[in-house]
């Protein structure tokens, strides 16, 4: 049973019989389907069915030469609505099954983002046609969470907001220069990080960490595409799984100056979401690579 099915409203999916019934429903009544050739006489296929706006279950498998379909695996998904990054993206196949991981080095985050690639079939089509690498791609990220809480924001006035935005822009410019080998920019970033660490080390003794840290994005656990995040809520909507009736919170977050969507079952969220408050939790990171060819 997929751990993150409860994030899309299937917390009650408990046995293999219910699982097979759901898979059959997705295959026979999909919202979207996609196919592409794979090998000499097989076709890779994916069936997606939405059970709430942009929230659903995907089933992946193969058609053989006699048009018989055998499913390999299924997964829950949340379709992102935000452009999260414009940085270059690398895609690699997973070792255990025919699925793909994307890697994005975005300097705003500070870590290499590894995510589950949602639009696999279009990518395989491009791969088969030898059109890689694609230039000018963008990335829409989303996350599924089974553990989260709502915490209050750090008090900021308009002057503070302008100061934060200016500092963020200046740091991004320094990071881009450092990426190009500018030694002065590298030294400046190093000194700023050392000063920031020293300040936090002194203040953490008497101040709660979430009063000092406004946002973060860092690896969580042993799996490479799972992260612990803290981000400001830009939008929040409570939607319902049309099959199970379970309530799902769909959030648009600003995490380290990056926009992304997150969904979580109402049962798994502690606190009441609202714009301006912050979401803290662990997520399974997914992403769709956007390009006219895809």
MIDOSE-1310 file (N, C-alpha, C; in nm, 2 decimals, decimal comma, always signed):
residues 294
xxxx	+0,08/-0,12/+0,00/+0,00/+0,00/+0,00/+0,09/+0,12/+0,00; +0,06/+0,22/-0,09/+0,14/+0,34/-0,10/+0,12/+0,43/+0,03; +0,22/+0,46/+0,09/+0,22/+0,54/+0,21/+0,14/+0,67/+0,20; +0,15/+0,74/+0,08/+0,10/+0,87/+0,07/-0,04/+0,87/+0,01
xxxx	-0,11/+0,75/+0,00/-0,25/+0,75/-0,05/-0,34/+0,83/+0,04; -0,31/+0,83/+0,17/-0,40/+0,90/+0,26/-0,39/+1,06/+0,23; -0,28/+1,10/+0,18/-0,27/+1,25/+0,15/-0,37/+1,29/+0,04; -0,42/+1,20/-0,05/-0,51/+1,24/-0,15/-0,65/+1,19/-0,12
xxxx	-0,67/+1,15/+0,01/-0,81/+1,12/+0,05/-0,84/+0,97/+0,06; -0,74/+0,88/+0,06/-0,76/+0,74/+0,07/-0,71/+0,68/+0,20; -0,73/+0,75/+0,31/-0,68/+0,69/+0,44/-0,75/+0,56/+0,48; -0,87/+0,54/+0,42/-0,95/+0,42/+0,45/-0,92/+0,30/+0,36
xxxx	-0,83/+0,32/+0,27/-0,79/+0,21/+0,17/-0,70/+0,12/+0,25; -0,76/+0,00/+0,29/-0,68/-0,08/+0,39/-0,64/-0,22/+0,34; -0,71/-0,27/+0,24/-0,68/-0,41/+0,20/-0,66/-0,42/+0,05; -0,60/-0,53/+0,01/-0,57/-0,55/-0,14/-0,69/-0,55/-0,23
xxxx	-0,80/-0,60/-0,18/-0,93/-0,60/-0,26/-0,97/-0,46/-0,29; -0,97/-0,37/-0,20/-1,01/-0,23/-0,22/-0,90/-0,16/-0,32; -0,78/-0,20/-0,30/-0,67/-0,15/-0,38/-0,69/-0,19/-0,53; -0,72/-0,31/-0,55/-0,75/-0,36/-0,69/-0,87/-0,30/-0,75
xxxx	-0,97/-0,28/-0,67/-1,10/-0,21/-0,72/-1,07/-0,07/-0,76; -0,99/+0,00/-0,69/-0,95/+0,14/-0,72/-0,87/+0,14/-0,85; -0,77/+0,05/-0,86/-0,68/+0,05/-0,98/-0,77/+0,02/-1,10; -0,86/-0,07/-1,09/-0,95/-0,10/-1,21/-1,04/+0,02/-1,25
xxxx	-1,09/+0,09/-1,15/-1,17/+0,22/-1,17/-1,08/+0,32/-1,24; -0,96/+0,34/-1,20/-0,87/+0,44/-1,27/-0,84/+0,40/-1,41; -0,82/+0,27/-1,44/-0,79/+0,23/-1,58/-0,91/+0,24/-1,67; -1,03/+0,21/-1,62/-1,15/+0,21/-1,70/-1,21/+0,35/-1,71
xxxx	-1,19/+0,43/-1,61/-1,26/+0,57/-1,62/-1,16/+0,68/-1,59; -1,05/+0,69/-1,67/-0,95/+0,79/-1,64/-0,99/+0,93/-1,67; -0,93/+1,03/-1,60/-0,95/+1,17/-1,64/-0,85/+1,20/-1,76; -0,74/+1,14/-1,76/-0,64/+1,15/-1,86/-0,57/+1,02/-1,89
xxxx	-0,52/+1,00/-2,01/-0,44/+0,88/-2,04/-0,33/+0,92/-2,14; -0,22/+0,85/-2,13/-0,11/+0,88/-2,22/-0,04/+0,75/-2,26; +0,01/+0,74/-2,38/+0,08/+0,62/-2,43/+0,20/+0,66/-2,51; +0,30/+0,57/-2,51/+0,41/+0,59/-2,60/+0,48/+0,45/-2,62
xxxx	+0,54/+0,43/-2,73/+0,61/+0,30/-2,76/+0,73/+0,29/-2,67; +0,75/+0,16/-2,63/+0,86/+0,13/-2,54/+0,92/-0,01/-2,58; +1,03/-0,01/-2,64/+1,08/-0,13/-2,69/+1,02/-0,16/-2,83; +1,03/-0,29/-2,87/+0,99/-0,33/-3,01/+0,84/-0,34/-3,02
xxxx	+0,78/-0,41/-2,93/+0,63/-0,44/-2,94/+0,55/-0,41/-2,81; +0,60/-0,32/-2,73/+0,53/-0,28/-2,61/+0,50/-0,13/-2,61; +0,39/-0,09/-2,54/+0,36/+0,05/-2,52/+0,35/+0,08/-2,37; +0,42/+0,18/-2,34/+0,41/+0,23/-2,20/+0,28/+0,32/-2,19
xxxx	+0,21/+0,30/-2,08/+0,08/+0,37/-2,07/+0,06/+0,42/-1,92; +0,00/+0,53/-1,91/-0,04/+0,58/-1,78/-0,18/+0,63/-1,78; -0,26/+0,59/-1,68/-0,39/+0,64/-1,66/-0,40/+0,72/-1,53; -0,45/+0,84/-1,54/-0,47/+0,93/-1,43/-0,62/+0,96/-1,40
xxxx	-0,66/+0,95/-1,28/-0,80/+0,99/-1,25/-0,80/+1,09/-1,13; -0,86/+1,20/-1,15/-0,88/+1,30/-1,05/-1,00/+1,27/-0,96; -0,97/+1,27/-0,83/-1,08/+1,25/-0,73/-1,12/+1,38/-0,66; -1,04/+1,49/-0,69/-1,06/+1,62/-0,64/-0,98/+1,71/-0,74
xxxx	-1,00/+1,84/-0,75/-0,93/+1,92/-0,86/-0,78/+1,90/-0,85; -0,72/+1,84/-0,95/-0,58/+1,82/-0,96/-0,52/+1,72/-0,86; -0,61/+1,64/-0,79/-0,56/+1,54/-0,69/-0,62/+1,41/-0,73; -0,53/+1,31/-0,74/-0,59/+1,18/-0,78/-0,48/+1,07/-0,77
xxxx	-0,51/+0,96/-0,85/-0,43/+0,84/-0,85/-0,39/+0,81/-1,00; -0,26/+0,78/-1,02/-0,21/+0,74/-1,15/-0,17/+0,59/-1,15; -0,20/+0,52/-1,26/-0,17/+0,38/-1,27/-0,08/+0,37/-1,40; +0,04/+0,30/-1,38/+0,13/+0,29/-1,49/+0,15/+0,14/-1,52
xxxx	+0,17/+0,11/-1,65/+0,20/-0,03/-1,69/+0,23/-0,03/-1,84; +0,21/-0,16/-1,89/+0,25/-0,18/-2,03/+0,13/-0,25/-2,11; +0,12/-0,22/-2,24/+0,04/-0,29/-2,33/+0,14/-0,38/-2,41; +0,10/-0,51/-2,43/+0,18/-0,60/-2,51/+0,14/-0,59/-2,65
xxxx	+0,20/-0,67/-2,74/+0,16/-0,67/-2,88/+0,02/-0,71/-2,91; -0,05/-0,78/-2,82/-0,19/-0,82/-2,84/-0,28/-0,72/-2,76; -0,23/-0,61/-2,72/-0,31/-0,50/-2,66/-0,37/-0,54/-2,52; -0,30/-0,63/-2,46/-0,33/-0,67/-2,32/-0,25/-0,58/-2,22
xxxx	-0,32/-0,52/-2,13/-0,25/-0,43/-2,03/-0,22/-0,50/-1,90; -0,10/-0,48/-1,86/-0,06/-0,52/-1,72/+0,00/-0,41/-1,65; -0,06/-0,38/-1,53/-0,01/-0,26/-1,45/+0,11/-0,30/-1,37; +0,20/-0,20/-1,36/+0,32/-0,22/-1,28/+0,31/-0,16/-1,14
xxxx	+0,26/-0,04/-1,13/+0,25/+0,02/-1,00/+0,15/+0,14/-1,01; +0,11/+0,19/-0,90/+0,02/+0,31/-0,89/+0,08/+0,41/-0,79; +0,03/+0,53/-0,80/+0,09/+0,63/-0,71/-0,02/+0,75/-0,70; -0,02/+0,81/-0,58/-0,10/+0,93/-0,57/-0,03/+1,05/-0,62
xxxx	-0,11/+1,15/-0,67/-0,04/+1,27/-0,72/-0,12/+1,40/-0,69; -0,05/+1,51/-0,69/-0,11/+1,64/-0,68/-0,05/+1,72/-0,79; -0,13/+1,77/-0,88/-0,08/+1,85/-1,00/-0,05/+1,99/-0,95; +0,07/+2,04/-0,97/+0,11/+2,17/-0,93/+0,05/+2,28/-1,01
xxxx	+0,02/+2,40/-0,95/-0,03/+2,51/-1,02/+0,07/+2,63/-1,03; +0,18/+2,61/-0,97/+0,28/+2,72/-0,96/+0,41/+2,69/-1,04; +0,47/+2,79/-1,10/+0,60/+2,77/-1,16/+0,70/+2,79/-1,04; +0,77/+2,68/-1,01/+0,86/+2,67/-0,89/+1,00/+2,71/-0,92
xxxx	+1,05/+2,68/-1,04/+1,19/+2,70/-1,08/+1,20/+2,71/-1,23; +1,30/+2,79/-1,27/+1,34/+2,80/-1,41/+1,48/+2,74/-1,44; +1,54/+2,68/-1,33/+1,67/+2,62/-1,35/+1,67/+2,49/-1,43; +1,79/+2,45/-1,48/+1,80/+2,33/-1,57/+1,76/+2,21/-1,48
xxxx	+1,71/+2,11/-1,55/+1,66/+1,99/-1,48/+1,73/+1,86/-1,55; +1,77/+1,77/-1,46/+1,83/+1,64/-1,51/+1,73/+1,54/-1,47; +1,71/+1,44/-1,56/+1,61/+1,33/-1,53/+1,69/+1,20/-1,54; +1,66/+1,11/-1,44/+1,72/+0,98/-1,43/+1,62/+0,87/-1,40
xxxx	+1,63/+0,75/-1,46/+1,53/+0,65/-1,43/+1,56/+0,58/-1,29; +1,45/+0,55/-1,22/+1,47/+0,47/-1,10/+1,52/+0,33/-1,13; +1,59/+0,27/-1,04/+1,64/+0,14/-1,06/+1,54/+0,03/-1,05; +1,44/+0,04/-0,96/+1,35/-0,07/-0,93/+1,23/-0,08/-1,02
xxxx	+1,19/+0,03/-1,09/+1,07/+0,03/-1,17/+1,08/+0,13/-1,28; +0,99/+0,13/-1,38/+0,99/+0,22/-1,49/+0,93/+0,35/-1,45; +1,00/+0,43/-1,37/+0,96/+0,57/-1,33/+1,09/+0,65/-1,33; +1,07/+0,78/-1,31/+1,19/+0,87/-1,32/+1,20/+0,97/-1,21
xxxx	+1,32/+1,01/-1,18/+1,35/+1,11/-1,08/+1,40/+1,23/-1,15; +1,36/+1,35/-1,11/+1,42/+1,47/-1,16/+1,51/+1,54/-1,06; +1,61/+1,60/-1,11/+1,70/+1,67/-1,02/+1,72/+1,81/-1,06; +1,70/+1,91/-0,97/+1,70/+2,05/-1,00/+1,79/+2,12/-0,90
xxxx	+1,89/+2,19/-0,95/+1,98/+2,26/-0,86/+1,94/+2,41/-0,86; +1,85/+2,45/-0,76/+1,80/+2,58/-0,75/+1,87/+2,65/-0,63; +1,94/+2,76/-0,66/+2,02/+2,82/-0,55/+1,94/+2,88/-0,44; +1,81/+2,91/-0,47/+1,72/+2,97/-0,37/+1,70/+2,87/-0,26
xxxx	+1,70/+2,74/-0,29/+1,67/+2,64/-0,19/+1,79/+2,60/-0,11; +1,91/+2,59/-0,17/+2,03/+2,56/-0,10/+2,07/+2,41/-0,11; +1,98/+2,33/-0,16/+2,00/+2,18/-0,18/+1,96/+2,14/-0,32; +2,01/+2,03/-0,36/+1,97/+1,98/-0,49/+1,83/+1,91/-0,47
xxxx	+1,73/+1,96/-0,54/+1,60/+1,90/-0,53/+1,58/+1,78/-0,61; +1,54/+1,67/-0,55/+1,52/+1,54/-0,62/+1,37/+1,51/-0,60; +1,30/+1,49/-0,71/+1,15/+1,48/-0,71/+1,11/+1,37/-0,80; +0,99/+1,31/-0,78/+0,93/+1,21/-0,86/+0,87/+1,28/-0,98
xxxx	+0,91/+1,24/-1,10/+0,86/+1,30/-1,23/+0,72/+1,25/-1,26; +0,63/+1,35/-1,26/+0,49/+1,32/-1,29/+0,46/+1,29/-1,44; +0,51/+1,38/-1,53/+0,48/+1,36/-1,67/+0,58/+1,27/-1,74; +0,58/+1,14/-1,69/+0,67/+1,05/-1,74/+0,66/+1,01/-1,89
xxxx	+0,54/+0,99/-1,93/+0,51/+0,94/-2,07/+0,56/+1,05/-2,17; +0,52/+1,18/-2,16/+0,58/+1,28/-2,25/+0,73/+1,28/-2,25; +0,79/+1,26/-2,13/+0,94/+1,26/-2,13/+1,00/+1,15/-2,21; +0,93/+1,03/-2,19/+0,98/+0,91/-2,27/+0,97/+0,93/-2,42
xxxx	+0,86/+1,00/-2,46/+0,84/+1,03/-2,60/+0,96/+1,12/-2,65; +0,99/+1,22/-2,57/+1,10/+1,31/-2,61/+1,24/+1,23/-2,61; +1,25/+1,14/-2,51/+1,37/+1,06/-2,50/+1,39/+0,97/-2,63; +1,27/+0,91/-2,67/+1,28/+0,82/-2,79/+1,30/+0,89/-2,92
xxxx	+1,27/+1,02/-2,92/+1,29/+1,10/-3,05/+1,42/+1,17/-3,05; +1,51/+1,15/-2,95/+1,64/+1,21/-2,95/+1,64/+1,36/-2,95; +1,54/+1,42/-2,88/+1,53/+1,57/-2,88/+1,59/+1,63/-2,75; +1,65/+1,54/-2,67/+1,71/+1,59/-2,55/+1,85/+1,65/-2,58
xxxx	+1,90/+1,75/-2,50/+1,83/+1,81/-2,39/+1,74/+1,92/-2,44; +1,63/+1,94/-2,37/+1,54/+2,05/-2,40/+1,58/+2,18/-2,33; +1,58/+2,29/-2,40/+1,62/+2,41/-2,34/+1,49/+2,50/-2,30; +1,51/+2,58/-2,20/+1,40/+2,67/-2,16/+1,28/+2,60/-2,09
xxxx	+1,32/+2,49/-2,02/+1,21/+2,42/-1,94/+1,19/+2,50/-1,81; +1,07/+2,47/-1,75/+1,04/+2,52/-1,62/+0,99/+2,40/-1,54; +0,97/+2,42/-1,41/+0,94/+2,32/-1,32/+0,82/+2,36/-1,23; +0,72/+2,27/-1,22/+0,61/+2,29/-1,12/+0,62/+2,18/-1,02
xxxx	+0,64/+2,22/-0,90/+0,66/+2,12/-0,79/+0,53/+2,11/-0,70; +0,51/+1,99/-0,65/+0,40/+1,97/-0,55/+0,45/+1,87/-0,45; +0,38/+1,87/-0,34/+0,42/+1,77/-0,23/+0,30/+1,71/-0,17; +0,31/+1,58/-0,13/+0,21/+1,51/-0,06/+0,26/+1,49/+0,08
xxxx	+0,17/+1,52/+0,18/+0,21/+1,52/+0,32/+0,12/+1,43/+0,40; +0,17/+1,35/+0,49/+0,09/+1,27/+0,59/+0,12/+1,31/+0,73; +0,19/+1,43/+0,75/+0,22/+1,47/+0,88/+0,25/+1,62/+0,87; +0,17/+1,71/+0,93/+0,19/+1,85/+0,92/+0,12/+1,93/+1,03
xxxx	+0,16/+2,05/+1,05/+0,10/+2,13/+1,15/+0,11/+2,28/+1,11; +0,02/+2,36/+1,16/+0,01/+2,50/+1,13/+0,07/+2,58/+1,25; +0,16/+2,67/+1,21/+0,22/+2,76/+1,32/+0,20/+2,90/+1,28; +0,21/+2,99/+1,37/+0,19/+3,13/+1,35/+0,31/+3,19/+1,27
xxxx	+0,28/+3,30/+1,20/+0,39/+3,37/+1,13/+0,48/+3,45/+1,22; +0,60/+3,49/+1,17/+0,68/+3,59/+1,23/+0,62/+3,72/+1,20; +0,61/+3,81/+1,30/+0,55/+3,94/+1,28/+0,65/+4,03/+1,19; +0,59/+4,08/+1,08/+0,67/+4,16/+0,99/+0,58/+4,27/+0,94
xxxx	+0,64/+4,40/+0,94/+0,57/+4,51/+0,87/+0,61/+4,52/+0,73; +0,56/+4,62/+0,66/+0,59/+4,64/+0,52/+0,74/+4,67/+0,50; +0,79/+4,75/+0,59/+0,94/+4,78/+0,59/+1,02/+4,66/+0,60; +0,99/+4,57/+0,69/+1,06/+4,44/+0,71/+1,05/+4,36/+0,58
xxxx	+0,93/+4,35/+0,52/+0,91/+4,28/+0,40/+1,00/+4,33/+0,28; +1,00/+4,46/+0,27/+1,09/+4,52/+0,16/+1,24/+4,48/+0,19; +1,28/+4,49/+0,31/+1,41/+4,45/+0,35/+1,45/+4,31/+0,32; +1,35/+4,22/+0,35/+1,37/+4,07/+0,32/+1,38/+4,05/+0,17
xxxx	+1,29/+4,11/+0,10/+1,29/+4,09/-0,05/+1,42/+4,14/-0,11; +1,47/+4,26/-0,06/+1,59/+4,31/-0,11/+1,71/+4,22/-0,08; +1,72/+4,17/+0,04/+1,83/+4,08/+0,08/+1,82/+3,95/+0,01; +1,70/+3,90/-0,02/+1,69/+3,78/-0,10/+1,74/+3,80/-0,24
xxxx	+1,70/+3,91/-0,30/+1,75/+3,94/-0,44/+1,90/+3,96/-0,44; +1,96/+4,03/-0,35/+2,10/+4,04/-0,35/+2,17/+3,91/-0,33; +2,12/+3,82/-0,24/+2,18/+3,69/-0,22/+2,18/+3,61/-0,35; +2,06/+3,61/-0,42/+2,05/+3,54/-0,54/+2,15/+3,59/-0,64
xxxx	+2,17/+3,72/-0,65/+2,26/+3,77/-0,75/+2,41/+3,72/-0,71; +2,44/+3,72/-0,58/+2,57/+3,67/-0,54/+2,59/+3,52/-0,57; +2,48/+3,45/-0,55/+2,49/+3,30/-0,58/+2,51/+3,28/-0,73; +2,45/+3,36/-0,81/+2,47/+3,34/-0,96/+2,61/+3,38/-1,00
xxxx	+2,66/+3,48/-0,93/+2,80/+3,52/-0,96/+2,90/+3,41/-0,92; +2,87/+3,35/-0,80/+2,95/+3,25/-0,74/+2,95/+3,12/-0,84; +2,83/+3,10/-0,89/+2,81/+2,99/-0,99/+2,90/+3,00/-1,11; +2,93/+3,13/-1,15/+3,01/+3,16/-1,26/+3,16/+3,17/-1,22
xxxx	+3,19/+3,14/-1,09/+3,33/+3,14/-1,05/+3,39/+3,27/-0,99; +3,30/+3,37/-0,96/+3,34/+3,49/-0,90/+3,39/+3,47/-0,76; +3,52/+3,48/-0,74/+3,58/+3,45/-0,60/+3,53/+3,55/-0,50; +3,52/+3,68/-0,53/+3,47/+3,78/-0,44/+3,33/+3,74/-0,39
xxxx	+3,24/+3,70/-0,48/+3,11/+3,66/-0,44/+3,11/+3,54/-0,35; +3,20/+3,44/-0,38/+3,21/+3,32/-0,30/+3,25/+3,36/-0,16; +3,35/+3,45/-0,15/+3,40/+3,49/-0,01/+3,29/+3,57/+0,06; +3,21/+3,65/-0,01/+3,10/+3,73/+0,06/+3,00/+3,63/+0,11
xxxx	+2,96/+3,53/+0,03/+2,86/+3,44/+0,08/+2,91/+3,36/+0,20; +3,03/+3,32/+0,19/+3,09/+3,24/+0,30/+3,09/+3,32/+0,43; +3,13/+3,45/+0,42/+3,13/+3,54/+0,54/+2,99/+3,56/+0,60; +2,89/+3,58/+0,50/+2,75/+3,60/+0,55/+2,70/+3,48/+0,62
xxxx	+2,73/+3,36/+0,56/+2,68/+3,24/+0,63/+2,74/+3,22/+0,77; +2,87/+3,25/+0,78/+2,94/+3,24/+0,91/+2,88/+3,34/+1,01; +2,85/+3,46/+0,97/+2,79/+3,56/+1,06/+2,65/+3,52/+1,10; +2,57/+3,46/+1,00/+2,44/+3,42/+1,03/+2,44/+3,31/+1,13
xxxx	+2,53/+3,21/+1,11/+2,54/+3,10/+1,20/+2,57/+3,15/+1,35; +2,67/+3,24/+1,35/+2,71/+3,29/+1,49/+2,59/+3,36/+1,56; +2,51/+3,44/+1,48/+2,40/+3,51/+1,53/+2,29/+3,42/+1,58; +2,26/+3,31/+1,50/+2,16/+3,21/+1,54/+2,21/+3,14/+1,66
xxxx	+2,33/+3,10/+1,67/+2,39/+3,03/+1,78/+2,37/+3,10/+1,91; +2,39/+3,23/+1,91/+2,37/+3,31/+2,03/+2,22/+3,33/+2,07; +2,14/+3,35/+1,97/+1,99/+3,38/+2,00/+1,91/+3,26/+2,03; +1,96/+3,14/+1,98/+1,88/+3,02/+2,00/+1,87/+2,98/+2,14
xxxx	+1,96/+3,03/+2,23/+1,96/+2,99/+2,37/+1,83/+3,05/+2,44; +1,78/+3,16/+2,39/+1,67/+3,22/+2,46/+1,55/+3,25/+2,37; +1,55/+3,21/+2,25/+1,44/+3,23/+2,16/+1,41/+3,11/+2,08; +1,28/+3,08/+2,06/+1,23/+2,97/+1,99/+1,28/+2,97/+1,85
xxxx	+1,32/+2,85/+1,80/+1,38/+2,84/+1,67/+1,29/+2,89/+1,56; +1,16/+2,87/+1,57/+1,06/+2,91/+1,47/+1,03/+3,06/+1,47; +1,08/+3,13/+1,57/+1,08/+3,28/+1,57/+1,20/+3,34/+1,50; +1,30/+3,25/+1,47/+1,42/+3,30/+1,40/+1,42/+3,25/+1,26
xxxx	+1,37/+3,13/+1,24/+1,37/+3,07/+1,10/+1,24/+3,08/+1,04; +1,22/+3,16/+0,94/+1,10/+3,19/+0,87/+1,05/+3,08/+0,78; +1,15/+3,01/+0,72/+1,12/+2,91/+0,61/+1,24/+2,82/+0,60; +1,22/+2,69/+0,56/+1,33/+2,60/+0,53/+1,29/+2,49/+0,44
xxxx	+1,38/+2,42/+0,38/+1,36/+2,31/+0,29/+1,48/+2,22/+0,30; +1,46/+2,10/+0,36/+1,58/+2,02/+0,39/+1,54/+1,87/+0,38; +1,63/+1,79/+0,34/+1,61/+1,64/+0,32/+1,55/+1,58/+0,45; +1,46/+1,48/+0,44/+1,40/+1,42/+0,55/+1,40/+1,27/+0,53
xxxx	+1,45/+1,20/+0,63/+1,45/+1,05/+0,63/+1,56/+1,00/+0,53; +1,55/+0,87/+0,49/+1,65/+0,81/+0,41/+1,62/+0,81/+0,26; +1,49/+0,85/+0,22/+1,46/+0,85/+0,08/+1,49/+0,98/+0,02; +1,54/+0,98/-0,10/+1,60/+1,11/-0,15/+1,50/+1,21/-0,20
xxxx	+1,37/+1,17/-0,22/+1,27/+1,27/-0,27/+1,17/+1,31/-0,16; +1,21/+1,29/-0,03/+1,13/+1,33/+0,08/+1,20/+1,44/+0,16; +1,12/+1,54/+0,20/+1,18/+1,66/+0,26/+1,09/+1,71/+0,38; +1,16/+1,78/+0,46/+1,09/+1,85/+0,57/+1,09/+2,00/+0,53
xxxx	+0,97/+2,06/+0,54/+0,96/+2,20/+0,49/+0,89/+2,29/+0,59; +0,92/+2,41/+0,58/+0,84/+2,52/+0,66/+0,82/+2,63/+0,56; +0,70/+2,67/+0,54/+0,67/+2,77/+0,44/+0,54/+2,85/+0,47; +0,54/+2,97/+0,42/+0,42/+3,06/+0,44/+0,31/+3,02/+0,35
xxxx	+0,19/+3,01/+0,40/+0,07/+2,98/+0,32/+0,02/+3,10/+0,24; +0,02/+3,09/+0,11/-0,03/+3,19/+0,02/-0,18/+3,17/-0,01; -0,22/+3,05/-0,03/-0,36/+3,02/-0,05/-0,39/+2,88/+0,02; -0,52/+2,87/+0,06/-0,56/+2,74/+0,12/-0,70/+2,71/+0,08
xxxx	-0,73/+2,58/+0,05/-0,86/+2,54/+0,01/-0,89/+2,40/+0,06; -1,01/+2,38/+0,12/-1,05/+2,25/+0,16/-1,13/+2,18/+0,05; -1,08/+2,07/+0,00/-1,15/+2,00/-0,11/-1,19/+1,86/-0,06; -1,28/+1,79/-0,13/-1,33/+1,66/-0,09/-1,30/+1,56/-0,20
xxxx	-1,25/+1,44/-0,15/-1,23/+1,33/-0,24/-1,37/+1,28/-0,28; -1,40/+1,28/-0,41/-1,53/+1,24/-0,46/-1,57/+1,10/-0,44; -1,47/+1,01/-0,42/-1,50/+0,87/-0,39/-1,52/+0,84/-0,25; -1,43/+0,89/-0,16/-1,43/+0,85/-0,02/-1,50/+0,96/+0,07
xxxx	-1,51/+1,08/+0,02/-1,57/+1,19/+0,10/-1,47/+1,25/+0,20; -1,34/+1,20/+0,20/-1,25/+1,25/+0,29/-1,21/+1,40/+0,25; -1,18/+1,48/+0,35/-1,14/+1,62/+0,33/-0,99/+1,63/+0,31; -0,95/+1,72/+0,22/-0,81/+1,74/+0,19/-0,78/+1,89/+0,19
xxxx	-0,68/+1,93/+0,26/-0,63/+2,07/+0,25/-0,54/+2,08/+0,13; -0,57/+2,17/+0,05/-0,47/+2,20/-0,06/-0,42/+2,34/-0,04; -0,28/+2,35/-0,02/-0,21/+2,47/+0,02/-0,12/+2,51/-0,09; -0,11/+2,64/-0,11/+0,00/+2,70/-0,20/+0,10/+2,77/-0,10
xxxx	+0,22/+2,72/-0,10/+0,32/+2,77/-0,01/+0,43/+2,85/-0,07; +0,49/+2,94/+0,00/+0,62/+3,00/-0,03/+0,72/+2,95/+0,06; +0,82/+2,87/+0,00/+0,92/+2,81/+0,08/+1,06/+2,85/+0,02; +1,13/+2,92/+0,10/+1,26/+2,97/+0,05/+1,25/+3,05/-0,08
xxxx	+1,15/+3,13/-0,09/+1,13/+3,21/-0,21/+1,09/+3,13/-0,33; +1,04/+3,01/-0,31/+0,99/+2,92/-0,41/+0,85/+2,88/-0,39; +0,76/+2,89/-0,49/+0,62/+2,86/-0,48/+0,60/+2,71/-0,51; +0,51/+2,65/-0,44/+0,48/+2,51/-0,46/+0,34/+2,48/-0,40
xxxx	+0,28/+2,37/-0,44/+0,15/+2,32/-0,39/+0,18/+2,20/-0,30; +0,10/+2,19/-0,19/+0,10/+2,08/-0,10/-0,04/+2,04/-0,06; -0,06/+1,91/-0,05/-0,19/+1,86/+0,00/-0,17/+1,77/+0,11; -0,27/+1,77/+0,20/-0,26/+1,69/+0,32/-0,40/+1,65/+0,37
xxxx	-0,42/+1,53/+0,41/-0,55/+1,49/+0,46/-0,59/+1,57/+0,59; -0,71/+1,62/+0,60/-0,75/+1,70/+0,71/-0,72/+1,62/+0,84; -0,73/+1,49/+0,84/-0,71/+1,41/+0,97/-0,56/+1,42/+1,01; -0,47/+1,45/+0,92/-0,32/+1,45/+0,95/-0,27/+1,59/+0,98
xxxx	-0,35/+1,69/+0,97/-0,30/+1,83/+0,99/-0,35/+1,88/+1,13; -0,25/+1,93/+1,20/-0,27/+1,99/+1,33/-0,28/+2,14/+1,32; -0,39/+2,20/+1,35/-0,41/+2,34/+1,34/-0,50/+2,38/+1,22; -0,53/+2,51/+1,21/-0,62/+2,56/+1,11/-0,55/+2,64/+1,01
xxxx	-0,54/+2,60/+0,88/-0,47/+2,68/+0,79/-0,54/+2,81/+0,76; -0,46/+2,91/+0,73/-0,51/+3,05/+0,69/-0,39/+3,12/+0,62; -0,43/+3,21/+0,52/-0,32/+3,28/+0,45/-0,24/+3,36/+0,55; -0,11/+3,36/+0,53/-0,02/+3,43/+0,62/+0,04/+3,34/+0,73
xxxx	-0,03/+3,23/+0,77/+0,02/+3,14/+0,87/+0,13/+3,05/+0,80; +0,19/+2,96/+0,87/+0,30/+2,88/+0,81/+0,26/+2,73/+0,83; +0,30/+2,65/+0,73/+0,28/+2,51/+0,73/+0,42/+2,44/+0,76; +0,42/+2,35/+0,85/+0,54/+2,28/+0,89/+0,51/+2,13/+0,87
xxxx	+0,59/+2,06/+0,79/+0,56/+1,92/+0,78/+0,66/+1,85/+0,69; +0,64/+1,72/+0,67/+0,72/+1,64/+0,58/+0,64/+1,61/+0,46; +0,71/+1,60/+0,34/+0,64/+1,58/+0,21/+0,72/+1,48/+0,12; +0,64/+1,42/+0,03/+0,70/+1,35/-0,08/+0,69/+1,44/-0,20
xxxx	+0,81/+1,48/-0,25/+0,82/+1,58/-0,35/+0,79/+1,52/-0,49; +0,70/+1,58/-0,57/+0,67/+1,55/-0,70/+0,69/+1,67/-0,79; +0,70/+1,65/-0,92/+0,72/+1,77/-1,01/+0,69/+1,73/-1,15; +0,64/+1,83/-1,23/+0,62/+1,82/-1,37/+0,71/+1,92/-1,44
xxxx	+0,78/+1,87/-1,54/+0,87/+1,95/-1,62/+0,78/+2,01/-1,73; +0,79/+2,14/-1,75/+0,70/+2,21/-1,84/+0,78/+2,26/-1,96; +0,73/+2,23/-2,08/+0,79/+2,28/-2,20/+0,70/+2,25/-2,32; +0,69/+2,33/-2,42/+0,60/+2,31/-2,53/+0,61/+2,17/-2,59
xx	+0,73/+2,11/-2,59/+0,75/+1,97/-2,64/+0,69/+1,87/-2,55; +0,67/+1,90/-2,42/+0,61/+1,80/-2,33/+0,46/+1,82/-2,31
